[in-house]
């Protein structure tokens, strides 16, 4: 909060072990960078590090920090996006299949990979009403 900045590093499924460890280990007692072997990289746009090994990074300027009991919600403006070339499709846009991110489901404390391609946004639904009639 002092630096008015933060980053969001999106790991691939290949880093689920390191990500889970970082979520359960206390930073007060453990150097998470050293323990996981991950590398802190200095951002060029904001005063906050990101995880060099993760394929997608959002660099954000802090706009608001809202206290929610034991947690704080950070709201920011994305000022830069970094994506590894391996996570990009033929057209240069982000390819979720190549990125291979995962989701955490808090209710049952599990991780899941994101599933296959479903269709193009703002066009997949164009035939919906025709099918319903």
N, CA, C and O atoms as a GROMACS GRO file, in nm:
protein
  532
    1UNK      N    1   0.083  -0.120   0.000
    1UNK     CA    2   0.000   0.000   0.000
    1UNK      C    3   0.087   0.125   0.000
    1UNK      O    4   0.050   0.228  -0.057
    2UNK      N    5   0.203   0.116   0.065
    2UNK     CA    6   0.294   0.231   0.068
    2UNK      C    7   0.339   0.271  -0.072
    2UNK      O    8   0.357   0.389  -0.101
    3UNK      N    9   0.357   0.173  -0.158
    3UNK     CA   10   0.408   0.198  -0.293
    3UNK      C   11   0.297   0.232  -0.392
    3UNK      O   12   0.324   0.268  -0.506
    4UNK      N   13   0.172   0.219  -0.348
    4UNK     CA   14   0.056   0.250  -0.433
    4UNK      C   15   0.059   0.168  -0.562
    4UNK      O   16   0.024   0.217  -0.669
    5UNK      N   17   0.102   0.043  -0.550
    5UNK     CA   18   0.113  -0.043  -0.668
    5UNK      C   19   0.106  -0.189  -0.626
    5UNK      O   20   0.134  -0.224  -0.511
    6UNK      N   21   0.069  -0.274  -0.722
    6UNK     CA   22   0.074  -0.419  -0.701
    6UNK      C   23   0.077  -0.487  -0.837
    6UNK      O   24   0.048  -0.426  -0.940
    7UNK      N   25   0.114  -0.614  -0.836
    7UNK     CA   26   0.111  -0.694  -0.956
    7UNK      C   27   0.027  -0.818  -0.931
    7UNK      O   28   0.011  -0.862  -0.817
    8UNK      N   29  -0.027  -0.873  -1.037
    8UNK     CA   30  -0.100  -0.999  -1.031
    8UNK      C   31  -0.027  -1.093  -1.126
    8UNK      O   32  -0.030  -1.074  -1.248
    9UNK      N   33   0.037  -1.194  -1.070
    9UNK     CA   34   0.112  -1.291  -1.149
    9UNK      C   35   0.026  -1.416  -1.164
    9UNK      O   36  -0.012  -1.477  -1.065
   10UNK      N   37  -0.006  -1.453  -1.288
   10UNK     CA   38  -0.094  -1.567  -1.316
   10UNK      C   39  -0.007  -1.689  -1.347
   10UNK      O   40   0.063  -1.690  -1.449
   11UNK      N   41  -0.010  -1.791  -1.262
   11UNK     CA   42   0.071  -1.910  -1.287
   11UNK      C   43   0.004  -2.006  -1.384
   11UNK      O   44  -0.118  -2.003  -1.401
   12UNK      N   45   0.084  -2.091  -1.445
   12UNK     CA   46   0.030  -2.201  -1.524
   12UNK      C   47   0.014  -2.320  -1.430
   12UNK      O   48   0.064  -2.319  -1.318
   13UNK      N   49  -0.057  -2.422  -1.476
   13UNK     CA   50  -0.078  -2.542  -1.395
   13UNK      C   51   0.054  -2.607  -1.355
   13UNK      O   52   0.060  -2.678  -1.254
   14UNK      N   53   0.158  -2.585  -1.432
   14UNK     CA   54   0.289  -2.639  -1.398
   14UNK      C   55   0.350  -2.581  -1.272
   14UNK      O   56   0.448  -2.633  -1.219
   15UNK      N   57   0.292  -2.472  -1.222
   15UNK     CA   58   0.341  -2.410  -1.099
   15UNK      C   59   0.240  -2.420  -0.985
   15UNK      O   60   0.244  -2.339  -0.892
   16UNK      N   61   0.149  -2.516  -0.990
   16UNK     CA   62   0.047  -2.528  -0.885
   16UNK      C   63   0.109  -2.558  -0.748
   16UNK      O   64   0.060  -2.508  -0.647
   17UNK      N   65   0.217  -2.637  -0.744
   17UNK     CA   66   0.279  -2.670  -0.615
   17UNK      C   67   0.338  -2.546  -0.549
   17UNK      O   68   0.318  -2.522  -0.430
   18UNK      N   69   0.412  -2.467  -0.626
   18UNK     CA   70   0.473  -2.345  -0.572
   18UNK      C   71   0.366  -2.245  -0.528
   18UNK      O   72   0.379  -2.178  -0.426
   19UNK      N   73   0.261  -2.234  -0.609
   19UNK     CA   74   0.153  -2.141  -0.579
   19UNK      C   75   0.081  -2.180  -0.451
   19UNK      O   76   0.052  -2.095  -0.367
   20UNK      N   77   0.052  -2.309  -0.436
   20UNK     CA   78  -0.015  -2.356  -0.315
   20UNK      C   79   0.073  -2.332  -0.193
   20UNK      O   80   0.024  -2.287  -0.089
   21UNK      N   81   0.201  -2.362  -0.205
   21UNK     CA   82   0.292  -2.340  -0.094
   21UNK      C   83   0.294  -2.193  -0.052
   21UNK      O   84   0.291  -2.162   0.067
   22UNK      N   85   0.299  -2.104  -0.150
   22UNK     CA   86   0.301  -1.960  -0.120
   22UNK      C   87   0.174  -1.918  -0.048
   22UNK      O   88   0.177  -1.823   0.031
   23UNK      N   89   0.064  -1.987  -0.074
   23UNK     CA   90  -0.062  -1.955  -0.008
   23UNK      C   91  -0.073  -2.007   0.134
   23UNK      O   92  -0.150  -1.954   0.214
   24UNK      N   93   0.004  -2.110   0.167
   24UNK     CA   94  -0.008  -2.168   0.301
   24UNK      C   95   0.108  -2.132   0.394
   24UNK      O   96   0.095  -2.143   0.516
   25UNK      N   97   0.220  -2.089   0.338
   25UNK     CA   98   0.335  -2.051   0.421
   25UNK      C   99   0.325  -1.904   0.461
   25UNK      O  100   0.279  -1.820   0.384
   26UNK      N  101   0.367  -1.875   0.582
   26UNK     CA  102   0.367  -1.738   0.631
   26UNK      C  103   0.494  -1.666   0.586
   26UNK      O  104   0.605  -1.717   0.604
   27UNK      N  105   0.477  -1.549   0.528
   27UNK     CA  106   0.591  -1.469   0.487
   27UNK      C  107   0.670  -1.416   0.606
   27UNK      O  108   0.785  -1.373   0.590
   28UNK      N  109   0.610  -1.418   0.724
   28UNK     CA  110   0.681  -1.374   0.844
   28UNK      C  111   0.787  -1.475   0.885
   28UNK      O  112   0.890  -1.439   0.942
   29UNK      N  113   0.761  -1.603   0.854
   29UNK     CA  114   0.850  -1.709   0.899
   29UNK      C  115   0.934  -1.770   0.788
   29UNK      O  116   1.031  -1.842   0.815
   30UNK      N  117   0.899  -1.743   0.664
   30UNK     CA  118   0.963  -1.810   0.551
   30UNK      C  119   0.990  -1.712   0.438
   30UNK      O  120   0.909  -1.625   0.408
   31UNK      N  121   1.106  -1.727   0.374
   31UNK     CA  122   1.133  -1.653   0.252
   31UNK      C  123   1.072  -1.736   0.138
   31UNK      O  124   1.133  -1.833   0.092
   32UNK      N  125   0.953  -1.699   0.095
   32UNK     CA  126   0.880  -1.777  -0.005
   32UNK      C  127   0.953  -1.783  -0.138
   32UNK      O  128   0.945  -1.884  -0.207
   33UNK      N  129   1.024  -1.678  -0.174
   33UNK     CA  130   1.101  -1.679  -0.299
   33UNK      C  131   1.206  -1.789  -0.293
   33UNK      O  132   1.219  -1.869  -0.386
   34UNK      N  133   1.281  -1.792  -0.186
   34UNK     CA  134   1.387  -1.892  -0.172
   34UNK      C  135   1.328  -2.033  -0.161
   34UNK      O  136   1.379  -2.126  -0.223
   35UNK      N  137   1.224  -2.048  -0.083
   35UNK     CA  138   1.164  -2.181  -0.061
   35UNK      C  139   1.108  -2.241  -0.190
   35UNK      O  140   1.119  -2.361  -0.212
   36UNK      N  141   1.047  -2.158  -0.275
   36UNK     CA  142   0.984  -2.209  -0.398
   36UNK      C  143   1.078  -2.210  -0.517
   36UNK      O  144   1.052  -2.279  -0.615
   37UNK      N  145   1.187  -2.135  -0.509
   37UNK     CA  146   1.278  -2.124  -0.622
   37UNK      C  147   1.228  -2.028  -0.729
   37UNK      O  148   1.288  -2.018  -0.836
   38UNK      N  149   1.120  -1.957  -0.701
   38UNK     CA  150   1.067  -1.858  -0.795
   38UNK      C  151   1.149  -1.730  -0.786
   38UNK      O  152   1.215  -1.704  -0.686
   39UNK      N  153   1.145  -1.650  -0.893
   39UNK     CA  154   1.229  -1.532  -0.903
   39UNK      C  155   1.148  -1.404  -0.900
   39UNK      O  156   1.059  -1.385  -0.982
   40UNK      N  157   1.177  -1.314  -0.804
   40UNK     CA  158   1.110  -1.183  -0.806
   40UNK      C  159   1.172  -1.096  -0.916
   40UNK      O  160   1.294  -1.078  -0.921
   41UNK      N  161   1.088  -1.043  -1.001
   41UNK     CA  162   1.134  -0.957  -1.110
   41UNK      C  163   1.084  -0.815  -1.085
   41UNK      O  164   0.968  -0.797  -1.048
   42UNK      N  165   1.168  -0.718  -1.104
   42UNK     CA  166   1.129  -0.578  -1.083
   42UNK      C  167   1.047  -0.529  -1.202
   42UNK      O  168   1.089  -0.543  -1.317
   43UNK      N  169   0.933  -0.474  -1.174
   43UNK     CA  170   0.846  -0.420  -1.277
   43UNK      C  171   0.903  -0.288  -1.329
   43UNK      O  172   0.959  -0.208  -1.254
   44UNK      N  173   0.888  -0.266  -1.458
   44UNK     CA  174   0.933  -0.141  -1.517
   44UNK      C  175   0.830  -0.030  -1.502
   44UNK      O  176   0.863   0.088  -1.512
   45UNK      N  177   0.704  -0.067  -1.479
   45UNK     CA  178   0.596   0.032  -1.477
   45UNK      C  179   0.546   0.069  -1.338
   45UNK      O  180   0.500   0.182  -1.317
   46UNK      N  181   0.553  -0.025  -1.241
   46UNK     CA  182   0.506   0.004  -1.105
   46UNK      C  183   0.611  -0.042  -1.006
   46UNK      O  184   0.698  -0.122  -1.040
   47UNK      N  185   0.602   0.007  -0.884
   47UNK     CA  186   0.699  -0.026  -0.780
   47UNK      C  187   0.652  -0.149  -0.702
   47UNK      O  188   0.618  -0.140  -0.584
   48UNK      N  189   0.650  -0.263  -0.771
   48UNK     CA  190   0.612  -0.390  -0.708
   48UNK      C  191   0.671  -0.503  -0.792
   48UNK      O  192   0.675  -0.493  -0.914
   49UNK      N  193   0.717  -0.610  -0.727
   49UNK     CA  194   0.775  -0.721  -0.804
   49UNK      C  195   0.666  -0.813  -0.860
   49UNK      O  196   0.551  -0.810  -0.817
   50UNK      N  197   0.706  -0.894  -0.958
   50UNK     CA  198   0.618  -0.999  -1.009
   50UNK      C  199   0.699  -1.128  -1.017
   50UNK      O  200   0.821  -1.126  -1.003
   51UNK      N  201   0.632  -1.240  -1.041
   51UNK     CA  202   0.698  -1.370  -1.048
   51UNK      C  203   0.746  -1.392  -1.192
   51UNK      O  204   0.665  -1.406  -1.283
   52UNK      N  205   0.875  -1.396  -1.211
   52UNK     CA  206   0.934  -1.405  -1.345
   52UNK      C  207   0.893  -1.532  -1.419
   52UNK      O  208   0.881  -1.530  -1.542
   53UNK      N  209   0.873  -1.641  -1.348
   53UNK     CA  210   0.842  -1.769  -1.413
   53UNK      C  211   0.696  -1.783  -1.456
   53UNK      O  212   0.663  -1.875  -1.531
   54UNK      N  213   0.609  -1.695  -1.410
   54UNK     CA  214   0.467  -1.708  -1.443
   54UNK      C  215   0.439  -1.643  -1.578
   54UNK      O  216   0.494  -1.536  -1.608
   55UNK      N  217   0.356  -1.706  -1.661
   55UNK     CA  218   0.340  -1.663  -1.800
   55UNK      C  219   0.257  -1.537  -1.825
   55UNK      O  220   0.261  -1.483  -1.935
   56UNK      N  221   0.183  -1.490  -1.725
   56UNK     CA  222   0.101  -1.372  -1.743
   56UNK      C  223   0.109  -1.283  -1.620
   56UNK      O  224   0.093  -1.330  -1.507
   57UNK      N  225   0.134  -1.155  -1.642
   57UNK     CA  226   0.149  -1.060  -1.531
   57UNK      C  227   0.070  -0.933  -1.562
   57UNK      O  228   0.079  -0.879  -1.672
   58UNK      N  229  -0.006  -0.887  -1.464
   58UNK     CA  230  -0.076  -0.758  -1.472
   58UNK      C  231  -0.006  -0.664  -1.375
   58UNK      O  232   0.007  -0.695  -1.256
   59UNK      N  233   0.039  -0.551  -1.424
   59UNK     CA  234   0.102  -0.450  -1.339
   59UNK      C  235  -0.001  -0.342  -1.313
   59UNK      O  236  -0.059  -0.286  -1.406
   60UNK      N  237  -0.025  -0.312  -1.186
   60UNK     CA  238  -0.137  -0.225  -1.149
   60UNK      C  239  -0.096  -0.110  -1.058
   60UNK      O  240  -0.010  -0.124  -0.971
   61UNK      N  241  -0.160   0.002  -1.081
   61UNK     CA  242  -0.148   0.119  -0.992
   61UNK      C  243  -0.264   0.110  -0.895
   61UNK      O  244  -0.379   0.097  -0.937
   62UNK      N  245  -0.236   0.118  -0.766
   62UNK     CA  246  -0.338   0.108  -0.663
   62UNK      C  247  -0.430   0.230  -0.665
   62UNK      O  248  -0.384   0.344  -0.656
   63UNK      N  249  -0.560   0.204  -0.676
   63UNK     CA  250  -0.659   0.312  -0.670
   63UNK      C  251  -0.728   0.317  -0.534
   63UNK      O  252  -0.746   0.425  -0.477
   64UNK      N  253  -0.765   0.199  -0.481
   64UNK     CA  254  -0.835   0.192  -0.352
   64UNK      C  255  -0.794   0.064  -0.279
   64UNK      O  256  -0.769  -0.039  -0.341
   65UNK      N  257  -0.789   0.073  -0.147
   65UNK     CA  258  -0.770  -0.043  -0.061
   65UNK      C  259  -0.885  -0.042   0.038
   65UNK      O  260  -0.899   0.052   0.116
   66UNK      N  261  -0.967  -0.145   0.034
   66UNK     CA  262  -1.087  -0.150   0.118
   66UNK      C  263  -1.070  -0.261   0.221
   66UNK      O  264  -1.052  -0.378   0.187
   67UNK      N  265  -1.077  -0.223   0.348
   67UNK     CA  266  -1.064  -0.320   0.457
   67UNK      C  267  -1.193  -0.400   0.470
   67UNK      O  268  -1.302  -0.344   0.480
   68UNK      N  269  -1.179  -0.534   0.469
   68UNK     CA  270  -1.293  -0.625   0.480
   68UNK      C  271  -1.266  -0.724   0.593
   68UNK      O  272  -1.241  -0.841   0.568
   69UNK      N  273  -1.271  -0.676   0.715
   69UNK     CA  274  -1.241  -0.764   0.829
   69UNK      C  275  -1.094  -0.800   0.830
   69UNK      O  276  -1.008  -0.713   0.846
   70UNK      N  277  -1.064  -0.930   0.814
   70UNK     CA  278  -0.926  -0.977   0.816
   70UNK      C  279  -0.855  -0.960   0.682
   70UNK      O  280  -0.734  -0.982   0.672
   71UNK      N  281  -0.929  -0.921   0.580
   71UNK     CA  282  -0.872  -0.910   0.446
   71UNK      C  283  -0.883  -0.767   0.393
   71UNK      O  284  -0.959  -0.685   0.444
   72UNK      N  285  -0.805  -0.740   0.290
   72UNK     CA  286  -0.810  -0.611   0.222
   72UNK      C  287  -0.835  -0.636   0.074
   72UNK      O  288  -0.767  -0.718   0.013
   73UNK      N  289  -0.931  -0.566   0.017
   73UNK     CA  290  -0.957  -0.573  -0.127
   73UNK      C  291  -0.883  -0.458  -0.193
   73UNK      O  292  -0.899  -0.342  -0.156
   74UNK      N  293  -0.802  -0.492  -0.292
   74UNK     CA  294  -0.726  -0.392  -0.366
   74UNK      C  295  -0.792  -0.370  -0.501
   74UNK      O  296  -0.823  -0.466  -0.573
   75UNK      N  297  -0.814  -0.246  -0.534
   75UNK     CA  298  -0.871  -0.208  -0.664
   75UNK      C  299  -0.765  -0.125  -0.734
   75UNK      O  300  -0.714  -0.027  -0.679
   76UNK      N  301  -0.733  -0.165  -0.856
   76UNK     CA  302  -0.627  -0.096  -0.926
   76UNK      C  303  -0.655  -0.076  -1.072
   76UNK      O  304  -0.750  -0.131  -1.128
   77UNK      N  305  -0.572   0.005  -1.134
   77UNK     CA  306  -0.575   0.028  -1.278
   77UNK      C  307  -0.461  -0.051  -1.339
   77UNK      O  308  -0.346  -0.036  -1.299
   78UNK      N  309  -0.492  -0.135  -1.437
   78UNK     CA  310  -0.388  -0.211  -1.506
   78UNK      C  311  -0.312  -0.115  -1.597
   78UNK      O  312  -0.370  -0.053  -1.686
   79UNK      N  313  -0.181  -0.104  -1.573
   79UNK     CA  314  -0.099  -0.012  -1.653
   79UNK      C  315  -0.009  -0.086  -1.752
   79UNK      O  316   0.045  -0.026  -1.845
   80UNK      N  317   0.006  -0.219  -1.733
   80UNK     CA  318   0.083  -0.298  -1.828
   80UNK      C  319   0.046  -0.445  -1.812
   80UNK      O  320   0.011  -0.490  -1.703
   81UNK      N  321   0.055  -0.517  -1.922
   81UNK     CA  322   0.032  -0.661  -1.923
   81UNK      C  323   0.152  -0.725  -1.989
   81UNK      O  324   0.194  -0.685  -2.098
   82UNK      N  325   0.209  -0.827  -1.921
   82UNK     CA  326   0.320  -0.901  -1.977
   82UNK      C  327   0.275  -1.044  -1.998
   82UNK      O  328   0.220  -1.106  -1.907
   83UNK      N  329   0.297  -1.098  -2.118
   83UNK     CA  330   0.262  -1.236  -2.148
   83UNK      C  331   0.380  -1.303  -2.218
   83UNK      O  332   0.438  -1.247  -2.311
   84UNK      N  333   0.414  -1.422  -2.171
   84UNK     CA  334   0.518  -1.498  -2.239
   84UNK      C  335   0.472  -1.532  -2.379
   84UNK      O  336   0.354  -1.553  -2.404
   85UNK      N  337   0.565  -1.537  -2.470
   85UNK     CA  338   0.532  -1.570  -2.608
   85UNK      C  339   0.467  -1.708  -2.618
   85UNK      O  340   0.382  -1.730  -2.705
   86UNK      N  341   0.506  -1.800  -2.530
   86UNK     CA  342   0.451  -1.935  -2.532
   86UNK      C  343   0.301  -1.937  -2.498
   86UNK      O  344   0.233  -2.036  -2.525
   87UNK      N  345   0.250  -1.830  -2.439
   87UNK     CA  346   0.109  -1.822  -2.402
   87UNK      C  347   0.025  -1.752  -2.508
   87UNK      O  348  -0.095  -1.730  -2.488
   88UNK      N  349   0.088  -1.715  -2.620
   88UNK     CA  350   0.017  -1.642  -2.725
   88UNK      C  351  -0.017  -1.736  -2.841
   88UNK      O  352   0.057  -1.828  -2.873
   89UNK      N  353  -0.132  -1.709  -2.903
   89UNK     CA  354  -0.174  -1.785  -3.019
   89UNK      C  355  -0.107  -1.736  -3.146
   89UNK      O  356  -0.024  -1.645  -3.143
   90UNK      N  357  -0.146  -1.797  -3.256
   90UNK     CA  358  -0.089  -1.763  -3.386
   90UNK      C  359  -0.111  -1.615  -3.422
   90UNK      O  360  -0.028  -1.554  -3.489
   91UNK      N  361  -0.224  -1.560  -3.377
   91UNK     CA  362  -0.256  -1.420  -3.408
   91UNK      C  363  -0.196  -1.320  -3.309
   91UNK      O  364  -0.218  -1.200  -3.321
   92UNK      N  365  -0.121  -1.370  -3.210
   92UNK     CA  366  -0.056  -1.283  -3.113
   92UNK      C  367  -0.140  -1.251  -2.990
   92UNK      O  368  -0.092  -1.183  -2.899
   93UNK      N  369  -0.264  -1.300  -2.986
   93UNK     CA  370  -0.347  -1.276  -2.868
   93UNK      C  371  -0.328  -1.389  -2.767
   93UNK      O  372  -0.278  -1.496  -2.801
   94UNK      N  373  -0.369  -1.365  -2.645
   94UNK     CA  374  -0.356  -1.462  -2.539
   94UNK      C  375  -0.435  -1.588  -2.572
   94UNK      O  376  -0.552  -1.579  -2.609
   95UNK      N  377  -0.373  -1.703  -2.560
   95UNK     CA  378  -0.436  -1.832  -2.585
   95UNK      C  379  -0.448  -1.904  -2.451
   95UNK      O  380  -0.347  -1.949  -2.396
   96UNK      N  381  -0.569  -1.915  -2.398
   96UNK     CA  382  -0.590  -1.971  -2.264
   96UNK      C  383  -0.541  -2.114  -2.255
   96UNK      O  384  -0.496  -2.157  -2.148
   97UNK      N  385  -0.549  -2.190  -2.365
   97UNK     CA  386  -0.499  -2.327  -2.366
   97UNK      C  387  -0.348  -2.333  -2.349
   97UNK      O  388  -0.296  -2.418  -2.277
   98UNK      N  389  -0.279  -2.243  -2.414
   98UNK     CA  390  -0.133  -2.238  -2.402
   98UNK      C  391  -0.092  -2.180  -2.267
   98UNK      O  392   0.009  -2.221  -2.210
   99UNK      N  393  -0.169  -2.086  -2.216
   99UNK     CA  394  -0.141  -2.026  -2.086
   99UNK      C  395  -0.155  -2.132  -1.977
   99UNK      O  396  -0.073  -2.136  -1.884
  100UNK      N  397  -0.256  -2.216  -1.986
  100UNK     CA  398  -0.282  -2.327  -1.893
  100UNK      C  399  -0.296  -2.280  -1.748
  100UNK      O  400  -0.229  -2.333  -1.659
  101UNK      N  401  -0.381  -2.179  -1.722
  101UNK     CA  402  -0.401  -2.133  -1.585
  101UNK      C  403  -0.489  -2.231  -1.507
  101UNK      O  404  -0.543  -2.326  -1.564
  102UNK      N  405  -0.501  -2.207  -1.379
  102UNK     CA  406  -0.588  -2.291  -1.298
  102UNK      C  407  -0.669  -2.205  -1.202
  102UNK      O  408  -0.636  -2.089  -1.177
  103UNK      N  409  -0.774  -2.264  -1.149
  103UNK     CA  410  -0.864  -2.196  -1.057
  103UNK      C  411  -0.857  -2.263  -0.920
  103UNK      O  412  -0.836  -2.384  -0.910
  104UNK      N  413  -0.874  -2.185  -0.816
  104UNK     CA  414  -0.886  -2.236  -0.680
  104UNK      C  415  -1.032  -2.226  -0.640
  104UNK      O  416  -1.092  -2.120  -0.652
  105UNK      N  417  -1.089  -2.337  -0.594
  105UNK     CA  418  -1.228  -2.341  -0.548
  105UNK      C  419  -1.226  -2.344  -0.395
  105UNK      O  420  -1.198  -2.449  -0.337
  106UNK      N  421  -1.256  -2.232  -0.328
  106UNK     CA  422  -1.242  -2.227  -0.182
  106UNK      C  423  -1.335  -2.322  -0.107
  106UNK      O  424  -1.298  -2.373  -0.001
  107UNK      N  425  -1.456  -2.347  -0.159
  107UNK     CA  426  -1.552  -2.431  -0.087
  107UNK      C  427  -1.499  -2.568  -0.052
  107UNK      O  428  -1.522  -2.618   0.058
  108UNK      N  429  -1.429  -2.629  -0.146
  108UNK     CA  430  -1.373  -2.762  -0.118
  108UNK      C  431  -1.220  -2.764  -0.129
  108UNK      O  432  -1.159  -2.871  -0.132
  109UNK      N  433  -1.160  -2.646  -0.134
  109UNK     CA  434  -1.014  -2.631  -0.134
  109UNK      C  435  -0.948  -2.718  -0.241
  109UNK      O  436  -0.863  -2.802  -0.210
  110UNK      N  437  -0.987  -2.696  -0.365
  110UNK     CA  438  -0.932  -2.774  -0.476
  110UNK      C  439  -0.889  -2.681  -0.589
  110UNK      O  440  -0.932  -2.567  -0.598
  111UNK      N  441  -0.802  -2.733  -0.674
  111UNK     CA  442  -0.756  -2.661  -0.792
  111UNK      C  443  -0.808  -2.734  -0.916
  111UNK      O  444  -0.815  -2.856  -0.920
  112UNK      N  445  -0.844  -2.656  -1.017
  112UNK     CA  446  -0.889  -2.712  -1.145
  112UNK      C  447  -0.824  -2.635  -1.259
  112UNK      O  448  -0.806  -2.514  -1.253
  113UNK      N  449  -0.792  -2.710  -1.362
  113UNK     CA  450  -0.750  -2.645  -1.487
  113UNK      C  451  -0.873  -2.584  -1.552
  113UNK      O  452  -0.985  -2.629  -1.529
  114UNK      N  453  -0.850  -2.481  -1.632
  114UNK     CA  454  -0.959  -2.421  -1.708
  114UNK      C  455  -0.981  -2.507  -1.832
  114UNK      O  456  -0.886  -2.550  -1.897
  115UNK      N  457  -1.107  -2.532  -1.864
  115UNK     CA  458  -1.144  -2.625  -1.970
  115UNK      C  459  -1.123  -2.574  -2.112
  115UNK      O  460  -1.062  -2.470  -2.133
  116UNK      N  461  -1.174  -2.650  -2.208
  116UNK     CA  462  -1.150  -2.622  -2.349
  116UNK      C  463  -1.228  -2.501  -2.400
  116UNK      O  464  -1.319  -2.450  -2.335
  117UNK      N  465  -1.190  -2.458  -2.517
  117UNK     CA  466  -1.252  -2.346  -2.588
  117UNK      C  467  -1.400  -2.375  -2.612
  117UNK      O  468  -1.436  -2.485  -2.653
  118UNK      N  469  -1.486  -2.276  -2.585
  118UNK     CA  470  -1.630  -2.291  -2.603
  118UNK      C  471  -1.683  -2.215  -2.724
  118UNK      O  472  -1.776  -2.262  -2.790
  119UNK      N  473  -1.626  -2.102  -2.754
  119UNK     CA  474  -1.672  -2.022  -2.867
  119UNK      C  475  -1.631  -1.878  -2.853
  119UNK      O  476  -1.578  -1.837  -2.750
  120UNK      N  477  -1.655  -1.801  -2.957
  120UNK     CA  478  -1.617  -1.660  -2.964
  120UNK      C  479  -1.721  -1.573  -2.893
  120UNK      O  480  -1.840  -1.583  -2.923
  121UNK      N  481  -1.677  -1.489  -2.801
  121UNK     CA  482  -1.767  -1.398  -2.729
  121UNK      C  483  -1.834  -1.302  -2.825
  121UNK      O  484  -1.777  -1.264  -2.927
  122UNK      N  485  -1.953  -1.263  -2.794
  122UNK     CA  486  -2.034  -1.169  -2.871
  122UNK      C  487  -2.072  -1.223  -3.009
  122UNK      O  488  -2.112  -1.148  -3.098
  123UNK      N  489  -2.058  -1.356  -3.026
  123UNK     CA  490  -2.106  -1.417  -3.150
  123UNK      C  491  -2.160  -1.557  -3.126
  123UNK      O  492  -2.248  -1.602  -3.200
  124UNK      N  493  -2.111  -1.627  -3.025
  124UNK     CA  494  -2.158  -1.762  -2.997
  124UNK      C  495  -2.308  -1.765  -2.965
  124UNK      O  496  -2.376  -1.864  -2.992
  125UNK      N  497  -2.358  -1.656  -2.907
  125UNK     CA  498  -2.500  -1.650  -2.869
  125UNK      C  499  -2.593  -1.600  -2.978
  125UNK      O  500  -2.714  -1.591  -2.955
  126UNK      N  501  -2.541  -1.568  -3.094
  126UNK     CA  502  -2.627  -1.509  -3.198
  126UNK      C  503  -2.736  -1.604  -3.245
  126UNK      O  504  -2.842  -1.558  -3.288
  127UNK      N  505  -2.714  -1.732  -3.239
  127UNK     CA  506  -2.816  -1.827  -3.283
  127UNK      C  507  -2.906  -1.875  -3.172
  127UNK      O  508  -2.992  -1.959  -3.194
  128UNK      N  509  -2.887  -1.823  -3.050
  128UNK     CA  510  -2.962  -1.871  -2.933
  128UNK      C  511  -3.112  -1.857  -2.949
  128UNK      O  512  -3.184  -1.955  -2.928
  129UNK      N  513  -3.160  -1.741  -2.984
  129UNK     CA  514  -3.305  -1.720  -2.996
  129UNK      C  515  -3.366  -1.802  -3.108
  129UNK      O  516  -3.479  -1.849  -3.095
  130UNK      N  517  -3.295  -1.820  -3.217
  130UNK     CA  518  -3.344  -1.901  -3.328
  130UNK      C  519  -3.365  -2.046  -3.284
  130UNK      O  520  -3.462  -2.109  -3.324
  131UNK      N  521  -3.275  -2.098  -3.203
  131UNK     CA  522  -3.284  -2.236  -3.154
  131UNK      C  523  -3.398  -2.255  -3.055
  131UNK      O  524  -3.458  -2.362  -3.049
  132UNK      N  525  -3.429  -2.149  -2.977
  132UNK     CA  526  -3.535  -2.158  -2.875
  132UNK      C  527  -3.673  -2.159  -2.936
  132UNK      O  528  -3.766  -2.213  -2.875
  133UNK      N  529  -3.691  -2.100  -3.054
  133UNK     CA  530  -3.824  -2.086  -3.114
  133UNK      C  531  -3.872  -2.212  -3.178
  133UNK      O  532  -3.982  -2.215  -3.232
   0.00000   0.00000   0.00000
